[in-house]
Amino acid sequence: MTLWRRPAVSSDLVDALRLARTEGVGPIAWRRLLARFASPAAALAELPRLARAGGRDTPPRIPSRADAEREIAALEKLGGRFLVLGEQPYPALLATADDAPPVIACLGDPAVLQRKSVAVVGSRNASTNGQRLAEQLAADLAKSGITVVSGLARGIDTAAHEGALASASERARTHGGTTVACVAGGLDIPYPPENAALQARIAQHGAVLAESPLGTAPLGRSFPRRNRIIAALSLGTVVVEAAPRSGSLLTARLAGEAGREVFAVPGSPLDPRARGTNNLIREGAHLVETAEDILRELPPESPPQPQREMDEPAPSWEDPTLHTKITSELLDLISHSPTPVDDLIRRCQVSAAVVMAILMELEAAGRIESLPGNRVALIAKDF
């Protein structure tokens, strides 16, 4: 396993981690705070003021520097490191996602995260044929220099990792063919437990990623968050078996929304595990029987990372009454369902800078959350 050691704990890393672990600061808010305040330290210093302006009486909970340093030291003791959005070697393809994790823990070699990759996902309760096919697809992709991404779950995920590892000879790994596991909990809690040895092998020959802190047990809500990372890391997502409304179909939907290729292996109409994949094919997913069906549809190179505009300078509120009025108007327009920010700007008839400044305050106060696609929604929480 590639063990990475930081000679000294960087203040930027400590502050980036503190900001990412701050109450109410999600991935999109983290990015917007950095765009406005230029550094994690500056954003941390401004958060209490933003929360007060957004209507919160108590400041948000911000981890101490000592807390962040302990988390960094614990990960390094495990043999891992943190990757920070906007810095090398954070994976470039993942960075294009609106809700890319601002800080992600990595075991293994982060260089493999820059190579061409394809996700192979599917049912936990997979058939023998489904597992055999997932293993063969992953093996052939690895032989072709493709890194196989999956979620370390039982069934199809496990088969995909095993197939990629079996074919990732030294020559194949040199050309990029290996495997990456994205896990829902902390890196120190392999899940499922029987895949602990598999996770260790993946860390030795590829990489294991986790957004959650060490010590975090995987919960139900953790898996959709993990699935978005799988989709964003990959040029395409292959679904081998999936029941309707499964997590694998969510991964495929997220991949399609991100402009990535979606592939599906057809199955018998008599098998419930094939309903999801057959529906994907009806909806336009590429039908897959062999790895060649995947390779010929992949783009020749990774899409470039879009240039993101910096926020306009925040307005100065010389008239507190106007600030209160616009804040009230925005809250009236936002619901618990996602609302496009562009609609808010149009309906409030004020500048984008004013709307974005107030939305940042409301998010710091824990009253709204930012969502992918430049949308916001109310949070059912009162202070």
Number of C-alpha atoms within 10 A of each C-alpha: 16 15 15 18 13 10 6 6 12 11 13 13 19 22 22 24 25 23 28 23 20 19 16 20 22 20 21 19 22 24 21 17 22 19 17 17 16 13 14 24 18 14 21 19 11 14 23 21 15 23 22 17 19 23 17 20 12 11 15 19 12 18 16 13 14 11 14 19 19 13 17 22 17 15 21 19 13 14 17 27 23 24 21 20 21 13 10 11 16 21 21 21 22 22 20 18 21 16 22 23 25 24 24 19 22 25 29 24 22 24 14 24 25 17 22 23 29 30 31 30 34 35 25 20 15 19 15 11 9 22 25 15 20 32 25 21 26 32 27 21 27 29 22 18 20 27 33 30 33 31 28 29 22 18 20 31 26 24 28 31 30 22 26 31 26 16 22 29 16 12 12 19 21 12 19 25 31 34 32 33 28 25 29 28 23 20 26 16 16 20 20 13 10 11 15 15 11 18 26 17 19 25 24 16 22 31 27 29 28 23 24 22 17 18 11 15 17 18 9 9 9 16 17 16 17 24 25 23 27 30 34 27 30 25 23 28 33 31 27 30 32 29 20 17 9 15 19 28 25 16 27 29 18 21 26 17 12 17 13 22 22 29 27 29 25 21 18 10 10 8 11 14 24 24 18 26 29 22 17 24 17 11 9 11 21 19 19 19 15 15 17 13 13 22 16 9 14 17 13 9 9 15 13 9 12 9 7 8 7 11 16 14 11 14 13 10 10 8 8 9 10 11 16 15 10 17 21 11 14 19 16 9 14 19 14 12 11 17 19 17 20 12 13 21 17 12 12 16 11 12 12 17 15 20 23 19 19 21 24 23 24 24 23 30 29 23 22 24 23 24 18 14 14 13 17 22 21 20 14 9 8 8 9
